[in-house]
Amino acid sequence: MTKITINDLGKMIKDGFDGQDKKFAQAAGERKGLKQGQEKIELRLSNVAYRFELQELQQRVIILEKKMKVKTKK
């Protein structure tokens, strides 16, 4: 039976926590990357005309063209 001293136990605990620091730093870096990706997606979506808006505008143009008797290109 191996006897473990308080110093041995303290070193084992320290070594375990030292490894966790690296994992926390890595996770923080990954989270930062995800946040930046999400911000890029949000920016792109804020500049996009939604399909239903385009369809509504297309219908309005058709109505105006009919009233103005403009021949449409199809």
C-alpha positions in Angstrom: 0.0 0.0 0.0 1.4 3.4 -1.1 1.2 6.2 1.4 0.2 9.5 -0.1 1.4 12.6 1.7 -0.5 15.9 2.0 2.1 17.4 -0.4 1.5 14.6 -2.9 -2.2 15.2 -2.7 -1.7 19.0 -3.1 0.4 18.4 -6.2 -2.2 16.1 -7.7 -4.9 18.7 -7.1 -2.7 21.5 -8.5 -2.0 19.5 -11.7 -5.7 18.8 -12.2 -6.5 22.5 -11.9 -3.6 23.5 -14.2 -5.2 21.4 -17.0 -8.6 23.1 -16.4 -7.1 26.5 -17.1 -6.1 25.5 -20.6 -9.5 24.0 -21.2 -11.3 27.2 -20.0 -9.1 29.3 -22.2 -9.8 27.1 -25.2 -13.6 27.2 -24.6 -13.5 31.0 -24.2 -11.7 31.2 -27.6 -14.3 29.0 -29.2 -17.2 30.9 -27.7 -15.6 34.2 -29.1 -15.4 32.7 -32.5 -19.0 31.5 -32.4 -20.2 35.0 -31.3 -18.3 36.6 -34.2 -19.9 34.2 -36.6 -23.3 34.9 -35.2 -22.8 38.7 -35.5 -21.8 38.2 -39.2 -25.0 36.2 -39.8 -27.1 38.8 -38.1 -25.5 41.6 -40.1 -26.2 39.7 -43.4 -29.8 39.0 -42.4 -30.5 42.6 -41.5 -29.5 43.6 -45.1 -31.7 41.0 -46.8 -35.0 41.7 -48.3 -37.3 38.9 -47.3 -39.1 36.9 -49.9 -42.6 38.0 -48.8 -41.6 41.6 -49.1 -40.3 41.0 -52.6 -43.5 39.2 -53.6 -45.6 42.1 -52.3 -43.5 44.7 -54.2 -43.7 42.6 -57.3 -47.5 42.6 -57.1 -47.5 46.4 -56.6 -45.4 46.9 -59.6 -47.7 44.7 -61.7 -50.7 46.8 -60.6 -48.9 50.0 -61.4 -47.8 48.7 -64.8 -51.4 47.8 -65.7 -52.6 51.2 -64.7 -49.9 52.9 -66.7 -50.4 50.5 -69.6 -46.8 49.5 -69.6 -45.8 46.4 -71.4 -43.9 44.1 -69.1 -40.9 41.9 -69.9 -41.3 38.3 -68.9 
